[in-house]
């Protein structure tokens, strides 16, 4: 079960000794983007006048250590780092002290290219990846050049193992079912002595996950304080003319129905993320966004901030 793992990690990661400023978290999670891989407006759809979306990404800011960590490297990494700079200015350089990759689809790793010689020319940014993901980066250009030139330093993750990253927080990579052409797909449980957060931006099916795991979505939610989960599509009617069975993400409507019997406090942990440009929850004023709130859930929005203390 997750709770013993979380408890074990809490024992291994002591709390910060310094007193926390009451007006500011010493360990904070920031939503840097909440859209699907291609964001919005999407290519070929420049006339789209809906809310702008950046691809899904989270940051963890450790103010006690002056460190910042990113979850997923998106094509909008330049803007996302600028947003993070406004919230927690870097102590040095780019201020990326670790970067965690969920999988090898465009919205989740293409941002690594901006660390290369044509852009930042970064020096040894730690990139945490599962074995297939790390092998893909080492053996395929242009990613292999980032490794060869020392722009990034690959650090292997292993599914099922809790890994302490600093003395303030750690991660647990959880493999989930998804299209795995080039790499595994994982979500992350971000653990601290205070609070925990789940990040699963891409998954094919919660039922398939439960069938292959001793856990299900309800158990994951019970083990964390915040659950950022896949909300790519609202329902099966979202893409006219497309067979949506070929795009097997959990629909927001189905996920809410699955979790409808949970207590209010559990449903309130859920923050829907990774929504497509066609998903009506993209608009915070839409009837669908209001429905999410009325049913006790939430929609993640760029710039959201949560204490992990």
N, C-alpha and C positions, 0 to 999 in steps of 0.2 A: 504494500500500500504506500501511498505518497506521504502520508502524515509522518510515519517513522523516518522516512528519508529526509523530510523537511526538518524534523526535530534533530536528527543527527547532524545535518548541515548547520543548523543554528548553534549547536554545541561547538562545531568546528570553526565558526566564524564569529569572533567576539564583537560586541557592540563597540562603537567609537567611544573613546574615552572623553573627548571634549563635549561640552554642553552644546546642544543644538539651539540655534537661533529660533525662537518661537515663530518667527515670521517666515522661516525658510527651512525646507527639508534638507537634511544632510545627505540623504540618499533619495533620489527622485527619478521617477519614470516619466518620460516625455513622449507624446505621440508626434512623430515627425511626418507622418503621412498615413492615410487610411484608405487609399484607393487601390484598385486592381493594378496589375503590373504596368499597364500603359497609361495610367492616370487619366486625366481629362482636362482639356479636350484631347481626343485621340487623333492620331494621324488620319488625314483625310476628312476630318470633321471639325475644321477650324471655326465653323460658324456656331458651334455648340456654345451657348451662352449660359449654361448651367454653372454651378459652383465648381471652381478649379479643384482638381484632385491631384495630389502627389501619391506615388505608390507607397504601399504600407511599409512603415519602418518605425521602430521604437528606439529611444535612447535611454540609457541609465546614467545619471550624473551622480558621482561620488564626490561631494564637496569637501568632505574631510580629507580626502587624498588628492583633490584637484584633478580627478580623472573622469573621462567620458567614454561610454561604450555604445556602439550601434548594433542594432539587430536588423540585418539585411542592408545590402548596399544597392540602392536603387538608382535608376537613371536621373533622378532628381537630387542626387546627393549634394550638389553644389548649393541649391536652395535650402535643402534640409539642414546642412551644416550652418548656413547663415542664420536660420531660425534658432538652432541650438546655441549659436554664439550670442544671440540676444538674451537668451535665458541664463546661460552659464558660460561666459567667455572662456576660451581655452587658456591653459597656463603656458602652453608651448605649441608651436606649429599648428598643424591641423586639429590637434586635440582629440585624436582618435586613439584611445589606449587599448582598444580591442574591438573587433568586428565579428559578429556571429552570423553565419549564413544558414538559412533554412533549406535552400535547394537551388538547383541550377535552372531556374526559369527567369526570364529577362528582368522582371521587376525586383528580383531578389539578389542578383549578383553583378549586373552590368556596371553598377557604380564603381566596382573595383578598378575599371579602366581609368577613372579620373585620378587614381593614385599613381599612375605610371609616368614615364618620362615626358610624354606630351602634355601633361597637366601638372599635377602637384609634385611629381618626382619625390614621392614619400620615401621615408627611410624606415623600413622594418615594422610597418604596421602589423600588429598581431591579428591574424585572421583565423578564427576558429571554425573548423569544418569537419564534417563526418568523413569517413575513409574514402567513399566513392567521390564525394565532392572535392576532397583534397587532391585525389589522383587526377580528376578531370582538370583541375587548375594547373597541376604540375606538368601535364602531358599535352595540353592543347594551347596553341597560341590564340590570342595575344596574352592569355593569362599566365602562361609559363614564363613570359618575359618579366612579368611582375615579380615572379619568384626568383628568376635568374639574376635580376638586377637588384634584388634585395628591397624592392618597394614594399613588399608584403612578406611576412614571416608566417607560414602555415603552422597551425597548431591543431593536432588531431583531437577530435571529440569521439566519444564512444557512447552509443545509445544505451540507456539504462544506468549509466554511471553519473552520479552527482559530482561535479567538478568545481572546486573552489577557485574563483578567479582572483579575488583579493581577500583581505581579511574582513571585508564588509559584505560581499555578496558572492553567490555562485550560481551555476546553471545546471539544469538537467535537460538533456536533449532526448526528446520522445519521438520515435519514428512513427509516422502516420502514413496511411495509404494515399498515394497521389501518382500522377504521371511521372515516372522516374527514368526518363530517357537517358539522362547524363549523371544523375546523382540520386542518393536517397532524398527523402523529404522528412524534415523534422519540425516539430514545434519545440518551444523552450519553456520550461518553468524557471523563472528568475527568482532566486531565493535570497532572503536577507534575514538577519536576526529578528527583524520587525514584521515584514509583510512579504507576500509572494505574489507573483503575477504569471499567468499563462499566456503564451503568444503562439497561436496556430493560425497563420494567415491563409494557408492552403491545405485542404484535405478533401478527398473524394467523398467520404461517407463516414459519419460517426458510427453507424451500425457496423461497417467493415472494421473500423478501429476497435470497437468493443469485441468483435468476434475474434480478433487476433491478439487481444490484450486482456489482462486481468482487470482492466479499468474500463470505465465508460465515461461519457462526457459529464454526467452528474457527479461522479467520483472526482474527476479532475477539478470541477468547479468547487466542490466541497473542500478541496485541499488548498485553495488559493484565496487571495483577497480580490484579485482582479483577473478576469478571463477575457482576453482579446481573441475572438474566434472568427473563422471564415464566414463572410457574409457576401460572397461574390454576387449572388443573384437573389432577388426578392422571391420569385416563384417561377413556375414552369412556363409562364406566358410572356416572359420578358424579352425574348428574341424572336419576333415573328419570322417565319420562314426557316427557322433553324430547329433541328432535332436536338432539344436540350438534354436528352438522355446521353448524348455524346459529350456533354460537359458536366461531369458528375460532382459538382460542388453541393454541399448542403444548402438548401434554400432557407432564407431567413424565416419564412413562414413555417417551414417544417421544423426548424430548430426551436422556434418559440413553442410550437405545439408539443415537441418532445420534452421541453422543460417546464411546461405549464403548471405542473403539480408541485414544483419546488417551492419552498417558502419564499416569501418576499425578499428576505435577506440574501438568499442564494441567487435568485434571478437578478437582483441588483448588481451582482458582480460582473454580469455579462456585458461586454462592450463589443458590438459587431464592427468588424474591420475588414479591409480588403474588398470593398464593394466596387462593382463594375460601374462604368460611366452610365450604363442603362438602368442601374438600380435606383429606384425612387428615393431610397433613404439617403442618397447623395445630397438631397435638398433637405436641410434641417426643418424647413417649414412644410414639407409634404405631409399628406395624410398618412403615408406609411411610416414616416419618422414619428409622427404623433402616436400611431398605433404601437410602435415599439415601446415608447415611453409608457403608454397606458397599460401595457401588459407587464410592466415592471423591469424592462431591460433598458439598455442604452446603446447609442451609436457612438463609436469613437470618432473624434474630430481632430484634425490637425491642430496642434498647440495644446491639447489636453495635457494636464499635469497631475501626477499622483504621487503622494509620499510613499516611500517604501520603508520608512523608519519604524 
